[in-house]
Amino acid sequence: MRTPLLTAVAVLALTSTAATPPPPLHENLRTLTPPSGSALDAEVDPAGDRLYVSSSDGTTHRLTVYSTATGDPVGEPVALPAPATVLALGASGTVYLGLSTRIAAYDTASGTLTDHRIAIDGSVTHLAADPGQGRLYVGNQAAKSVTVYDTATGAPVGEPVVLPFHPAGLAVDTTHHTGYATYVGGAVENGSVVYRNVLNTVDGTTGRLTGTVSLGSTALGSMGVTVDPVGRTGYVANLAAGTISVVDLREQKVTGTLAVDGNPKALAYDPGTSTLYAARTGASSVAVVDPAKGEVTETITTGERPAALALDPEEHTLYTVAGGAVTQTARKAPPEPTPEPTPTTTQEPTGPTPEPTPTEPTTPAPTDTTPTPTPTPTPTATATTEPTPTDTAPDPDSTTTPPPPTEAPAPTGTGTGTITTEDTGPNTHTNTGTGTGTGTNTTGSTGSTGSTGGGLAATGSRILPVTLAAASLAALGGAALVLSRSRRRGAAAAEEDDGTP
């Protein structure tokens, strides 16, 4: 009864271990609060170990530089002529700032700010840079367009890509030098309002629109966008629907949907860990998504209404702009897998375990596996005319109860013997003869034949005593035959002497 119980306990232990959630892989290191006002946007420079945060209190606008290693400010905040609502890191350590109707450039090496670096006809709402190609993508809300600029000259590359609605999200694939912009808007068709959510592809070399992907018809739909350059996959956050669309950028089609509640908006993707981050404006947190599993694996607590994300792909560190500050979150190395113990197979009983029945202890007869040569003795026995059967005395050294007759095999043996008979009748006759016979041992027999053998076998003696007993039985059998014949001859001789016919 103990084995099934132990097995059940082991199964419960394994089940509880498997149900234990894995430890969190992300840890909030610190919260960076600007010296004045609220944080508007952030951009990280992995090569320089610097974080740039723009802030404003309505009248004073700043750009603050932080050390990503310690979180301490580096130098004094830089005064800005206008609020920088969006930032982008370009080539040679240049930070581009969207100042509504223009774009300023901050040289990180010299610490100087150049205003009116690029003039914009309209209002800047989105920025994305491709340092390798020297391109800057600008989303213009007032003009409902996306324009690609050459950062070396500040001139546009080709004509602006005009959209039906203002751009709601913007990202760039720096590996394939391609920009992606989303928009969402409603239109009246056949008397009904229809919402359109579209992902647009813009070529960085020519500045032209090269593709569109329909993402559904949800109001307040497609917003933030990010790209996996390795897998050529795009991710688009659908704010009201609480989902993220997965897009095959090669085939220009939607291949899946990830469920992320809490109104996801801004997105970031870490190609080194294949991790997707989604800022949930309605939950004051960032969802950590495993695209391969298609599920949210962790939640990072942030300030209220997270609106922007910046990622350091080298250190796997995320910066979330939320609640007027920036939360710095580091991804920890996953724990080393614990080697699983080798399971021990337990033989399960095939039926109910019988209750033991109290019995007298018995000592099994030992079995000698060593082959023993069987000698053929020639015993000499002296018998009287009328042999008296006697019981064989049990072995005094034995404590074993003789087994029942059906449990012990009957040993057989052959032998020869010589017997001398003396008749006590009127005439004295001495008969000497030899005989050969077989004897069978019957355990527990009280007869004259086999009594000695039965006693030897019952005591659990070894093979040699049993063999000797068998030989003795054979000799006694032969002697009995000779005795019988001798007696008949003696009787005949007596009759002759008496003269009886």
Sequence and secondary structure as in RCSB ss.txt:
>XXXX:A:sequence
MRTPLLTAVAVLALTSTAATPPPPLHENLRTLTPPSGSALDAEVDPAGDRLYVSSSDGTTHRLTVYSTATGDPVG
EPVALPAPATVLALGASGTVYLGLSTRIAAYDTASGTLTDHRIAIDGSVTHLAADPGQGRLYVGNQAAKSVTVYD
TATGAPVGEPVVLPFHPAGLAVDTTHHTGYATYVGGAVENGSVVYRNVLNTVDGTTGRLTGTVSLGSTALGSMGV
TVDPVGRTGYVANLAAGTISVVDLREQKVTGTLAVDGNPKALAYDPGTSTLYAARTGASSVAVVDPAKGEVTETI
TTGERPAALALDPEEHTLYTVAGGAVTQTARKAPPEPTPEPTPTTTQEPTGPTPEPTPTEPTTPAPTDTTPTPTP
TPTPTATATTEPTPTDTAPDPDSTTTPPPPTEAPAPTGTGTGTITTEDTGPNTHTNTGTGTGTGTNTTGSTGSTG
STGGGLAATGSRILPVTLAAASLAALGGAALVLSRSRRRGAAAAEEDDGTP
>XXXX:A:secstr
 HHHHHHHHHHHHHHHHHHS    SEEEEEEE  SSSEEEEEEEETTTTEEEEEEE SS EEEEEEETTT  B S
  EE SS   EEEE GGGEEEEE SSEEEEEETTTTEEEEEEEE SS EEEEEEETTTTEEEEEETTTTEEEEEE
TTT  BSSS EE SS   EEEEETTTTEEEEEEEEEEEETTEEEEEEEEEEEETTT  EEEEEE    TT EEEE
EEETTTTEEEEEETTTTEEEEEETTTTEEEEEEE  S EEEEEEETTTTEEEEEETTTTEEEEEETTTTEEEEEE
E SSS  EEEEETTTTEEEEEETTEEEEEEE                  SS                  S     
    EE   SS         TT       GGGS   EEEEEEEEEEE  SSS  EEEEEEEEEEE  TT  SSSS
HHHHHHHHTT  HHHHHHHHHHHHHHHHHHHHHHHHHHHHHHHHHHHHT  
